[in-house]
């Protein structure tokens, strides 16, 4: 709320990516299975709600709906789930790709790595223009280009892919 009395219940992709990273680190450092279980919950949520399967990518968010998120599981089954913002952004996609790379290693799940590769390759192949940079919005060919956050996050993700796959193409990019 405007007076900071209620938390936002919008499900943002970048917040889920950061939370997933934190939970994976918590599991690896502390060995507490609760962190691993919550990380698995986030992956399940992302797979069920914020993945664009074709072409590979990640949707930006799921709308806030206090009534839906405050309801119990039984009631929630009868409610329409909040709409998904199907916008896809280079920085958000790269951030979640990084988290999927780490989760693939922790959970020994190659499908997470494969999806991270496909989604990040899409960002680069579909939006990069020589001399103009990476496009911010994957859904719009006339996207803003050259945003520092996009270039830094995409570069970070490419380095993570290089480490995970040992494919020189990612290092070259």
Residue pairs with C-beta under 8 A, 6 or more apart in sequence:
6 66
8 64
9 64
9 65
9 66
9 69
9 70
10 61
10 62
10 63
10 64
11 45
11 49
11 50
11 61
11 62
12 60
12 61
13 46
13 50
13 58
13 59
13 60
13 61
13 92
13 93
13 95
13 96
14 91
14 92
14 95
14 96
16 42
16 45
16 46
16 50
16 96
16 99
17 92
17 95
17 96
17 98
17 99
18 95
18 99
19 42
20 39
20 42
20 43
20 46
20 96
20 99
20 102
20 103
21 98
21 99
21 102
23 35
23 36
23 38
23 39
23 42
24 35
24 39
24 99
24 102
24 103
24 106
26 32
26 35
27 33
27 35
27 36
27 39
27 106
28 106
36 106
39 103
39 106
39 107
40 107
43 100
43 103
43 107
43 112
46 58
46 96
49 59
49 62
49 81
49 84
50 58
50 59
50 60
50 61
50 62
50 84
50 96
51 57
51 58
51 59
51 115
52 58
52 59
52 86
52 88
55 118
55 122
55 126
56 115
56 118
56 119
56 121
56 122
57 88
57 93
57 119
57 122
57 123
57 138
58 88
58 92
58 93
58 96
58 97
58 119
59 84
59 85
59 86
59 87
59 88
60 85
60 86
60 87
60 88
60 89
60 92
61 84
61 85
62 81
62 82
62 83
62 84
62 85
63 82
63 83
63 84
63 85
64 82
65 82
67 79
68 76
68 79
68 80
68 81
68 82
71 79
86 139
87 137
87 139
88 137
88 138
88 139
89 136
89 137
89 138
89 150
90 123
90 127
90 134
90 135
90 136
90 137
90 138
90 147
90 150
90 153
90 154
91 136
91 147
91 149
91 150
91 153
91 154
93 119
93 120
93 122
93 123
93 138
94 120
94 123
94 150
94 153
94 154
94 156
94 157
95 153
95 157
96 116
96 119
97 116
97 117
97 119
97 120
97 157
97 160
97 161
98 116
98 153
98 156
98 157
98 160
100 112
100 113
100 115
100 116
101 112
101 113
101 116
101 157
101 160
101 161
101 164
102 160
103 109
103 112
104 110
104 111
104 112
104 113
104 116
104 164
105 113
105 164
113 164
113 165
116 157
116 161
117 161
117 165
120 154
120 157
120 158
120 161
122 138
123 134
123 138
123 154
124 134
124 154
124 158
124 173
126 135
126 138
127 134
127 135
127 136
127 138
127 143
127 145
128 134
128 135
129 135
129 145
132 145
132 146
133 145
133 146
133 147
133 150
133 151
134 145
134 146
134 147
134 150
134 151
134 154
135 141
135 143
135 144
135 145
135 150
136 143
136 144
136 145
136 147
136 150
137 143
137 144
158 170
158 171
158 173
159 170
159 171
161 167
161 170
162 168
162 170
162 171
